[in-house]
Amino acid sequence: MSAQPQIMISGSRLFARWLADARASLAFTTYQAGKVLFVGLQPDGKLSVFERSFDRCMGLGARDRSLWMATRTQMWRFEDYLEPGTQRDGYDARFVPVAGHTTGDVDVHDVHLRADKPPLFVVTRFNAIATLAQRGSFEVVWMPPFIDRVVAEDRCHLNGMAVEDDQLRFVTCVGRSNVSDGWRDHRVGGGMLIDVATGETACAGLSMPHSPRLHRGALWLVQSGTGEFGRVDLATGRFEPICFIPGFARGISFMGNYAVIGMSRPRENRTFTGLPLDDRLAREGARPKCGLAVVNLETGALEHQLVIEGIVEELYDVAVLPQIIRPMALGFRNDEIAYSIRPEIAPDVADRLARR
């Protein structure tokens, strides 16, 4: 019998301690291996790793013990079935997929959860920001001004969005193009950050920008093509790098004064090859890593790392799960979901039962 493919995960010396001090855990997706993984802590302080398989896991959004995750053809909503402060089988969160919305294969990238509305997500194949539709695959809510049709052509590789107070503020794309696959000609220096309110370019000359995020009054993103993580000075339109990420970087989430950033080992194909990242890795004497980089926002130091080896080589997104120490999730590969049931009772029914 052949051995099962393995995922090997190890943290740098102080990674587990940092996670314990933060009283949080992490979730991240790999489309290449088709998995969502959860990293927390066991009672003895060692890392806890839990994974479930879904087809082409991409964007991941977290809010108030809820998750939304994009897969190849669907958006899935997960809810934590455990009450805060309780445990089951040693886990203090049990994420169950309770609702799915079929989008079709539209290459959903970033996902943002809103408080009182359906999530926003980037529909990269259609060059649009969208939300859930009542009777369709998705509802387009914004498109770059240079895109002239809602059409299944990845023209500019719109991939990321920055949201503030549940309002869409900025997006990233790899190149200004209005023809199918035209973004590939702009991978080195044609990337841009776009101000949604005005449609104007807020920062240009980027190399494959991803994961724009607003945090503590600053706009952060990664230049995946150069391996640089930093902030954009919105007054001048300049990108200010604060550190080098030794891998193809995508996915940013924040935990206080730290950014958690996904790293991938680039494939040998036309998307990843010929980028400045290759030369920078060679100059630094480094091989690209797959895993998570934890960066101190004040010093720019890459203080902690989670390194992944084995069948997982590429990540897309990462989410911080505050006040959750050891999470797990259910999937559809076995029958465990058939026995995970949490009824909710309408107030009038609850009142009637209480009077009995």
C-alpha positions in Angstrom: 0.0 0.0 0.0 1.4 3.4 -1.0 1.9 6.0 1.8 -0.7 8.8 2.1 0.5 12.2 0.9 1.7 14.2 3.9 1.6 17.8 5.2 4.5 18.7 7.4 4.1 21.9 9.5 6.7 23.4 11.8 6.9 26.7 13.6 10.0 28.8 14.3 11.2 28.6 17.9 8.9 31.2 19.4 5.9 30.8 17.0 3.8 28.8 19.5 4.6 31.2 22.3 3.6 34.2 20.2 0.3 32.4 19.3 -0.3 31.7 23.0 0.3 35.3 24.0 -2.1 36.5 21.4 -4.8 34.1 22.5 -5.7 33.4 18.9 -5.4 30.9 16.1 -5.0 30.9 12.4 -6.8 29.6 9.3 -5.4 29.5 5.8 -6.2 28.1 2.4 -4.4 26.2 -0.3 -6.0 26.0 -3.7 -3.2 23.8 -5.0 -3.8 21.1 -2.5 -7.5 21.8 -2.0 -7.5 22.3 1.7 -8.3 24.7 4.5 -6.0 24.4 7.5 -6.4 25.5 11.1 -3.4 26.1 13.4 -3.8 26.5 17.1 -2.4 25.2 20.3 -2.8 21.9 22.2 -3.1 22.0 26.0 0.7 21.2 26.3 1.6 24.2 24.2 2.5 22.3 21.0 0.9 23.2 17.7 -2.5 21.8 16.8 -3.0 21.4 13.1 -6.4 20.5 11.6 -7.3 20.3 7.9 -10.4 19.6 5.8 -10.5 19.1 2.0 -12.6 21.3 -0.3 -12.1 21.9 -4.1 -9.7 24.8 -4.8 -9.9 26.7 -1.5 -9.2 30.4 -2.1 -10.4 33.6 -0.3 -11.2 33.3 3.4 -13.0 35.9 5.5 -13.5 35.7 9.3 -15.8 37.7 11.6 -17.4 37.0 15.0 -16.8 33.2 14.9 -18.1 33.0 11.4 -16.1 32.1 8.2 -16.8 32.4 4.5 -14.5 30.5 2.1 -14.4 30.5 -1.7 -14.0 27.2 -3.5 -13.9 26.4 -7.2 -17.6 26.7 -7.7 -19.1 27.8 -4.4 -19.0 30.2 -1.5 -19.3 28.4 1.8 -20.4 29.9 5.2 -19.1 28.2 8.3 -20.5 28.8 11.8 -18.9 27.8 15.1 -21.3 25.3 16.7 -19.6 25.6 20.1 -20.6 28.3 22.7 -17.7 30.6 23.6 -15.8 29.1 26.6 -16.8 25.5 25.9 -14.9 22.6 24.3 -15.6 19.4 22.5 -12.9 16.8 22.0 -10.3 19.3 23.1 -11.3 22.0 20.5 -12.8 25.3 21.5 -14.3 26.1 18.0 -16.1 23.7 15.6 -16.7 25.3 12.3 -19.6 23.7 10.4 -20.5 24.6 6.7 -24.1 25.6 7.1 -24.8 27.3 3.8 -23.4 27.3 0.3 -23.9 29.6 -2.7 -23.1 28.3 -6.2 -21.1 30.9 -8.2 -19.7 28.6 -10.9 -16.0 28.5 -11.7 -15.4 32.3 -11.6 -12.1 32.4 -9.8 -13.1 34.1 -6.5 -10.1 35.7 -4.7 -10.4 37.9 -1.7 -13.5 37.7 0.6 -14.7 40.2 3.2 -17.5 39.6 5.7 -19.9 42.5 6.4 -21.9 42.9 9.6 -25.4 43.1 8.3 -25.1 42.3 4.6 -23.8 39.3 2.5 -20.1 39.2 1.9 -18.1 41.0 -0.7 -15.8 39.0 -2.9 -13.5 39.5 -5.9 -14.7 37.7 -9.0 -11.4 37.7 -10.8 -12.5 35.9 -14.0 -15.2 38.6 -14.5 -13.0 41.6 -13.4 -15.5 42.6 -10.7 -16.3 43.0 -7.0 -19.5 41.2 -6.2 -21.8 39.9 -3.6 -24.3 37.1 -3.4 -27.2 37.2 -5.8 -30.7 36.2 -5.0 -31.4 34.4 -8.3 -28.0 34.3 -10.0 -24.4 33.3 -9.6 -23.3 36.7 -8.2 -24.2 40.4 -8.2 -21.7 42.8 -9.6 -21.3 45.9 -7.3 -18.1 47.5 -8.8 -15.8 47.2 -11.8 -12.7 49.2 -12.8 -13.5 52.1 -15.1 -11.4 50.7 -17.9 -13.4 47.4 -18.1 -16.2 47.8 -20.6 -18.2 44.5 -20.2 -19.2 41.9 -17.6 -17.6 39.0 -19.4 -15.8 35.8 -18.4 -12.3 37.1 -19.4 -9.7 37.7 -16.8 -8.5 41.0 -18.3 -6.8 42.8 -15.5 -6.5 40.1 -12.8 -8.4 42.0 -10.2 -7.5 40.1 -7.1 -7.7 42.0 -3.8 -9.8 44.6 -1.9 -9.4 46.8 1.1 -12.6 47.4 3.1 -13.2 49.9 5.9 -16.3 50.0 8.0 -17.8 47.5 5.5 -17.3 50.0 2.7 -15.2 49.0 -0.3 -12.2 51.5 -0.5 -9.4 50.1 -2.7 -8.7 47.2 -5.0 -5.6 45.8 -6.6 -5.1 44.4 -10.1 -2.0 43.2 -11.9 -2.4 45.3 -15.0 -4.6 47.9 -16.8 -6.0 45.8 -19.6 -9.4 45.5 -21.3 -8.6 42.3 -23.3 -8.7 38.7 -22.2 -5.5 37.6 -20.3 -3.9 41.0 -21.0 -2.7 41.4 -17.5 0.1 38.9 -18.1 2.0 41.5 -20.1 2.1 43.8 -17.0 3.3 41.4 -14.3 6.6 43.2 -13.6 5.6 46.8 -13.2 2.1 47.3 -14.4 0.2 46.5 -11.2 -1.9 49.2 -9.5 -4.0 50.1 -6.5 -7.3 51.7 -7.5 -9.3 54.1 -5.4 -12.9 52.8 -5.7 -14.6 56.1 -4.9 -12.9 58.0 -7.7 -11.8 55.2 -10.1 -8.3 56.8 -10.1 -5.0 55.0 -9.6 -3.8 55.5 -6.0 -0.5 53.7 -6.5 1.1 52.5 -9.8 4.3 50.7 -10.9 3.6 47.6 -8.7 4.6 44.0 -9.5 1.7 41.7 -9.1 0.1 43.4 -6.0 -2.2 41.4 -3.8 -4.1 41.5 -0.5 -4.6 45.3 0.1 -5.7 45.8 3.7 -6.5 48.9 5.8 -5.2 48.5 9.4 -4.6 51.2 12.0 -5.0 54.0 9.5 -2.5 52.7 6.9 -3.0 50.8 3.6 -0.9 47.7 3.4 -0.3 45.3 0.6 2.3 42.8 -0.9 4.1 43.1 -4.2 4.0 39.4 -4.9 6.3 39.9 -7.9 9.1 41.4 -5.8 8.5 39.7 -2.4 8.0 43.1 -0.7 5.5 43.8 2.0 4.8 47.4 3.0 2.4 50.4 3.1 1.2 52.8 0.5 1.5 56.5 1.2 -1.9 57.6 -0.2 -0.9 61.2 -0.2 2.0 60.6 -2.6 1.0 57.3 -4.2 4.3 55.7 -3.2 4.8 52.2 -2.0 7.1 51.9 1.0 8.4 48.4 1.6 9.2 47.4 5.2 10.4 43.8 4.7 11.2 41.1 2.2 9.0 37.9 2.2 11.0 34.8 1.0 8.2 33.4 -1.2 5.4 34.4 -3.5 3.3 36.4 -1.0 -0.5 36.5 -0.9 -3.0 36.7 2.0 -2.6 39.2 4.8 -4.4 39.3 8.2 -3.5 41.3 11.3 -3.1 40.5 14.9 -2.4 43.7 16.8 1.0 45.0 15.8 1.7 42.0 13.6 0.8 41.0 10.0 0.4 37.4 9.2 1.3 36.8 5.5 1.0 33.8 3.3 4.0 32.5 1.4 4.1 30.1 -1.6 6.8 28.3 -3.6 6.3 29.6 -7.2 5.4 27.1 -9.9 7.4 26.9 -13.1 4.8 28.5 -15.3 4.2 31.8 -17.1 2.5 33.4 -14.1 5.4 32.9 -11.7 8.5 32.9 -13.8 10.6 35.9 -14.9 9.7 38.0 -11.9 12.0 40.2 -9.8 11.3 37.9 -6.9 13.6 35.3 -8.6 16.6 37.6 -8.6 16.0 38.8 -5.1 15.9 35.3 -3.7 19.1 34.5 -5.5 20.8 37.6 -4.1 19.7 36.8 -0.6 20.8 33.2 -1.0 17.3 31.9 -0.2 14.9 29.3 -1.5 11.2 30.2 -1.7 9.2 29.0 1.3 5.6 27.9 1.7 4.0 28.9 5.0 3.2 31.9 7.1 5.4 34.9 7.9 4.7 37.0 11.0 5.9 40.5 10.5 6.3 43.2 13.2 4.7 46.3 11.7 6.9 48.7 13.8 10.3 47.2 13.0 9.6 45.3 9.7 11.2 42.2 11.3 10.0 38.8 10.2 9.9 37.6 13.8 8.1 34.2 13.4 7.4 31.7 10.7 5.3 28.6 10.1 6.9 26.5 7.4 4.9 24.0 5.4 6.4 21.1 3.5 5.0 18.0 1.7 2.1 18.2 -0.7 1.2 21.8 0.1 3.3 24.3 -1.9 1.0 27.3 -2.5 -1.3 29.2 -0.2 -3.8 31.9 -1.1 -5.4 33.5 2.0 -5.0 33.6 5.8 -7.4 34.7 8.6 -6.8 35.4 12.3 -9.3 33.8 14.7 -9.2 35.9 17.9 -10.1 34.3 21.2 -10.0 30.8 19.7 -7.2 28.6 20.8 -7.7 25.3 19.1 -10.2 25.3 16.1 -11.4 22.5 13.9 -14.0 22.2 11.1 -16.3 19.7 9.4 -16.2 18.8 5.8 -18.1 16.5 3.4 -15.6 13.6 3.0 -17.2 11.5 5.8 -20.5 11.4 7.6 -19.5 13.5 10.7 -21.6 16.4 9.4 -24.7 14.2 9.6 -24.5 14.1 13.4 -23.5 17.8 14.0 -26.8 19.5 14.6 -27.6 22.7 16.4 -31.3 23.7 16.4 -32.3 27.3 16.8 -35.6 28.1 18.5 -37.8 31.1 17.5 -38.5 33.4 20.4 -42.3 32.7 20.5 -41.6 28.9 20.6 -39.0 29.4 23.4 -41.5 31.5 25.4 -44.2 28.8 25.0 -41.8 26.0 26.1 -40.7 28.1 29.1 -44.4 28.4 30.2 -45.0 24.6 30.1 
